[in-house]
Amino acid sequence: MTDDILDMETHLESVSLLPNRYYIILRERDDDTFSMAAYETTPKPDDPDDDWFTPAGIAQLGLITILRDNTDYVFEKGFEALEHQTLAEAMFDVSDPDSEVARAAKEYIDSNVVKVDFGRKQ
């Protein structure tokens, strides 16, 4: 991908963000790597001496630091989450859908990542 296309994608991405949010966006680059962008769309206080750090902003900085400094740990936890989700899906598939185990498995599956399908052309 050329730098011009990357610049245009970055610009389009930044102007499509909602206000009052903290974003961490991961993009696959190839089979082995990804890139990350972080955005903050909150208003800054009028007085620069005001304390403007928020729990969400601090959490964003912490997550970025963990991802940067402990990438192996993040991947380890990601693989563990995939294993748990696969197990939960298997339990849901073989158990009575009205059972407590099936309800717990479905709740676990549904509580993780919300996937949005924009279709092929976005």
C-alpha positions in Angstrom: 0.0 0.0 0.0 1.4 3.4 -0.9 1.9 6.2 1.6 -0.8 8.3 -0.2 -3.4 5.6 0.3 -2.3 5.1 3.9 -2.6 8.8 4.6 -6.0 8.9 3.0 -7.2 5.9 5.0 -5.9 7.4 8.2 -7.6 10.7 7.5 -10.9 8.9 6.7 -10.6 6.8 9.8 -10.0 9.9 12.0 -12.9 11.9 10.7 -15.3 9.0 11.1 -14.8 8.7 14.9 -17.5 9.6 17.3 -16.9 12.3 19.9 -16.1 11.7 23.6 -14.4 8.3 22.9 -11.0 6.7 23.3 -10.1 4.4 20.5 -7.5 1.7 20.0 -7.6 0.4 16.4 -5.7 -2.7 15.3 -5.1 -3.4 11.6 -3.7 -6.6 10.1 -0.7 -5.9 7.9 0.1 -9.5 6.9 0.0 -12.9 8.4 2.5 -12.1 11.1 2.1 -8.4 11.9 -0.4 -5.7 12.8 -0.4 -2.0 13.3 -2.1 0.1 16.0 -3.6 3.5 16.0 -5.0 5.3 19.1 -7.4 8.2 19.0 -8.9 10.4 21.7 -11.9 12.5 20.7 -12.7 14.1 24.0 -12.7 17.9 24.4 -9.8 19.4 26.4 -10.6 21.8 29.2 -10.5 25.5 28.5 -7.9 26.0 31.3 -4.7 24.1 30.5 -4.0 23.8 34.2 -7.1 21.8 34.8 -6.6 18.1 35.4 -8.1 16.5 32.3 -7.0 12.9 32.8 -10.0 10.5 32.9 -10.2 6.8 33.9 -10.8 5.9 30.3 -7.8 7.9 29.1 -5.6 6.4 31.7 -6.9 2.9 30.7 -6.1 3.6 27.1 -2.5 4.6 27.9 -2.2 1.5 30.0 -3.5 -0.8 27.3 -1.2 0.8 24.8 1.8 0.3 27.1 0.8 -3.4 27.8 0.4 -4.1 24.1 3.8 -2.4 23.3 5.8 -3.8 26.2 4.2 -7.2 26.7 3.1 -8.3 23.3 3.9 -12.0 24.0 1.6 -11.8 27.1 -1.2 -10.2 25.1 -1.0 -13.0 22.4 -0.9 -15.7 25.2 -4.1 -14.2 26.7 -5.7 -13.9 23.3 -5.0 -17.6 22.5 -6.4 -18.5 26.0 -9.6 -16.5 25.2 -9.9 -18.3 21.9 -9.6 -21.7 23.6 -12.3 -20.7 26.2 -14.6 -19.4 23.4 -14.2 -22.6 21.4 -14.9 -24.7 24.5 -18.0 -22.5 25.3 -19.2 -22.9 21.8 -18.7 -26.7 22.0 -20.6 -26.9 25.3 -23.4 -24.8 23.9 -23.7 -27.1 20.8 -23.8 -30.4 22.7 -25.9 -29.4 25.7 -29.6 -28.7 26.2 -30.0 -25.0 25.0 -32.1 -24.3 28.1 -29.6 -25.7 30.6 -27.7 -23.5 33.0 -24.4 -24.6 31.3 -25.7 -23.6 27.9 -26.9 -20.2 29.1 -23.5 -19.6 30.7 -21.7 -20.6 27.6 -23.9 -18.4 25.4 -23.4 -15.5 27.7 -19.6 -16.0 27.5 -19.7 -16.2 23.7 -21.9 -13.1 23.4 -20.0 -11.0 25.9 -16.7 -10.8 24.1 -16.2 -8.9 20.9 -19.0 -7.5 18.9 -18.3 -8.1 15.2 -19.7 -5.7 12.7 -20.0 -6.8 9.0 -19.7 -3.9 6.7 -19.9 -6.1 3.6 -17.2 -6.4 1.0 -17.2 -2.8 -0.1 -16.6 -0.3 2.7 
